[in-house]
Amino acid sequence: MMAGFMSYFGGRRDTKQSTRDAIVGLRQQLQMIEKKEEHVQKKIDTELSTAKANAISNKTLATAALKRKKVAEQELDRLQGMKFQLEAQVTTLESASFNAETMAAMRKAAGALKDIHKGLSIEDVDKTVAEIQDRMRDADEVAEAISSTNYTGVEIDSDDLQRELEDLEQQQLDDVLAGADHAPVHLPGAPKTIPTMAQEDEEAEELRKLQAELAM
């Protein structure tokens, strides 16, 4: 008894559970109101039917039925107002519960970040980054030193290399041209046709492309 009394006046309470209980209670009350609304609406329909049936033959009965209908309609309005209020409370509780859970998750994440960075400082980070950059520069210098020793002690004349390369290109071009000169111009059994101007231009273009590729 005392524990319940203390919890009601601000003692230790399970906020999530109390929120769920409140929402469940509100939804149950909403269901009761909806059933009440159905009952009152049927009463309104019945009184309206009675008033219509006696509008000519028994005006007194019809008038009494309309009065009862008006009372039922006022009751229906009150029920709908109560329903609106309860639905608003449910929405508010659900939103508040969601916000509270979101804040709890954010606090937990903030605590995790604090634990992660507890042993770190800007000075430590800057020092570590500087050391990494130094090691990377050392590695680049070693790689450059190793690659520069491939032709140590060997004298290479760039002009000689260029002339030798040009000679090789000319030899390949001569071989291609020589092969084109000795190509058969007539095959047995092939129809005798005279090359058109377009065919000659196409062959000349292919030859120019081949020469350009050999010169690369």
Number of C-alpha atoms within 10 A of each C-alpha: 6 7 9 11 10 12 13 11 9 8 11 11 13 9 11 12 10 11 16 14 12 15 20 13 13 17 17 12 15 20 12 12 18 15 12 15 20 12 13 20 17 13 16 21 13 15 22 18 15 18 22 16 14 15 15 10 10 11 14 13 15 20 17 14 21 19 15 16 22 15 13 21 16 13 16 20 13 13 18 15 12 15 21 13 13 19 16 12 16 20 13 13 16 15 12 13 16 12 12 14 13 12 12 12 12 12 12 12 12 12 12 12 11 12 11 10 10 9 8 11 10 8 9 11 11 11 12 12 12 12 12 12 12 12 12 12 12 12 12 12 12 12 11 11 11 10 10 10 9 9 9 7 7 7 7 9 8 9 9 10 11 10 11 12 13 13 12 13 17 15 12 15 17 12 12 15 14 11 11 11 10 8 9 8 6 10 8 6 6 7 8 9 7 7 8 8 8 9 11 11 11 11 11 12 12 12 15 12 12 13 17 11 10 14 14 6
